[in-house]
Amino acid sequence: MSGKINVVIEQDEHGFFAYCPDLPGCHTQGDTFEEALANIREAAVLYLETLDEDERRDLLSKEIISLSLEVALA
């Protein structure tokens, strides 16, 4: 079974912090964006493996649209 999950990656002076809003407690970090992305992918797979098939299907059947929006302030 495969599907998409929403991942947020934030950067600060200590590196990158990644988490999955739909998977409570599923979070990780990395020194680089790529490391944080690889780590959160692994953490999400491990998290999803703890769920039963119906729970996984529900989480992976959502259509997720995420984007950055640039705004101009007067």
C-alpha positions in Angstrom: 0.0 0.0 0.0 1.3 3.4 -0.8 -0.1 6.9 -0.4 0.8 10.5 0.5 1.1 12.1 3.9 1.6 15.7 4.8 5.1 16.7 6.1 6.2 20.0 7.5 9.9 20.8 7.6 11.0 23.9 9.4 14.5 25.4 9.6 16.1 27.3 12.4 19.7 28.0 13.6 20.0 24.4 14.9 19.1 22.7 11.6 15.8 21.2 10.3 12.8 19.9 12.2 10.3 17.7 10.4 6.9 16.4 11.5 3.7 14.8 10.1 0.6 16.7 11.4 -1.6 13.7 10.8 0.7 11.3 12.7 0.8 12.5 16.4 4.3 12.2 17.8 5.9 11.5 14.4 8.7 13.9 14.2 12.5 14.1 13.7 15.3 16.4 12.8 18.4 16.6 10.6 21.4 18.8 10.0 20.3 19.3 6.3 17.0 19.4 4.5 17.8 16.1 2.8 18.6 14.4 6.1 15.5 15.6 7.8 13.4 14.5 4.8 15.0 11.0 4.8 14.5 10.8 8.6 10.8 11.8 8.5 10.1 9.3 5.6 11.6 6.5 7.8 9.7 7.7 10.9 6.4 7.9 9.0 6.8 4.4 7.6 7.6 3.0 11.0 4.6 4.9 12.5 2.2 3.6 9.7 3.4 0.0 10.3 2.0 0.2 13.9 -1.5 0.9 12.5 -4.0 -1.6 11.3 -4.9 -1.7 7.6 -8.1 0.4 8.0 -6.3 3.1 9.9 -3.5 3.2 7.2 -6.0 3.3 4.4 -7.9 6.2 6.0 -4.6 8.2 6.5 -3.2 7.5 3.0 -6.5 8.2 1.1 -6.5 11.9 1.6 -5.7 14.4 -1.1 -3.3 16.9 0.3 -2.5 20.2 -1.3 0.2 22.4 0.4 2.0 25.4 -0.9 3.8 28.6 0.0 2.0 31.8 -0.7 3.9 35.0 -1.1 2.2 38.1 0.1 3.0 41.8 -0.2 2.2 44.1 2.7 1.6 47.9 2.2 
